[in-house]
């Protein structure tokens, strides 16, 4: 199972959506849905933050995700 299929499976399990609705998602839509699910999970488990700290945390998480994407892309291009 490749990474994209695994992400679709996790999204399907976590949101209880039908397989057909997840299959038609583009890569960007899949990433957005997975990220929103992650944010909901974090929100449910965390203490309320002041708006400034929440924004800083979100920016840090987004920067980390972008860096990980660049690394995966670079590694994939070297194959």
C-alpha positions in Angstrom: 0.0 0.0 0.0 1.5 3.3 -1.0 1.4 6.5 1.2 -1.5 8.0 -0.6 -3.7 4.9 -0.2 -2.7 4.7 3.5 -3.7 8.3 4.0 -7.1 7.6 2.3 -7.6 4.6 4.5 -6.8 6.6 7.7 -9.1 9.4 6.6 -11.9 7.0 5.8 -11.5 5.3 9.2 -11.3 8.6 11.2 -14.3 10.3 9.5 -16.5 7.3 8.8 -17.0 8.6 5.2 -17.9 6.2 2.4 -15.1 4.8 0.4 -16.5 6.3 -2.8 -16.4 9.8 -1.4 -12.7 9.4 -0.3 -11.7 7.9 -3.6 -12.8 10.9 -5.7 -10.8 13.4 -3.6 -7.8 15.0 -5.3 -4.4 14.9 -3.6 -4.9 18.5 -2.3 -8.4 17.8 -1.0 -7.2 14.6 0.7 -4.3 16.6 2.4 -6.7 19.3 3.4 -9.2 16.9 4.9 -6.4 15.0 6.7 -5.1 18.3 8.1 -8.5 19.5 9.3 -9.0 16.1 11.0 -5.6 16.6 12.7 -6.5 20.1 13.8 -9.8 18.8 15.2 -8.0 16.1 17.1 -5.5 18.5 18.5 -8.2 20.9 19.4 -10.1 18.2 21.3 -7.1 17.2 23.3 -5.6 20.5 24.1 -6.1 23.3 26.6 -7.5 26.5 25.2 -4.7 28.7 23.9 -4.7 32.5 23.6 -5.2 33.5 20.0 -1.5 34.6 19.6 -0.2 31.3 20.8 -2.7 29.3 18.7 -1.7 31.2 15.6 2.0 30.7 16.3 1.4 27.0 16.8 -0.6 26.7 13.6 2.1 28.5 11.6 4.8 26.2 13.1 2.8 23.1 12.2 2.2 24.3 8.6 5.9 25.2 8.2 6.8 21.7 9.5 4.4 20.0 7.1 5.8 22.1 4.2 9.3 21.2 5.1 8.4 17.5 5.3 6.8 17.7 1.9 9.9 19.3 0.4 12.0 16.6 1.8 9.7 13.9 0.5 9.7 15.6 -2.9 13.5 15.9 -3.0 13.9 12.2 -2.0 11.4 11.1 -4.6 13.1 13.2 -7.3 16.4 11.4 -6.5 15.0 7.9 -7.2 
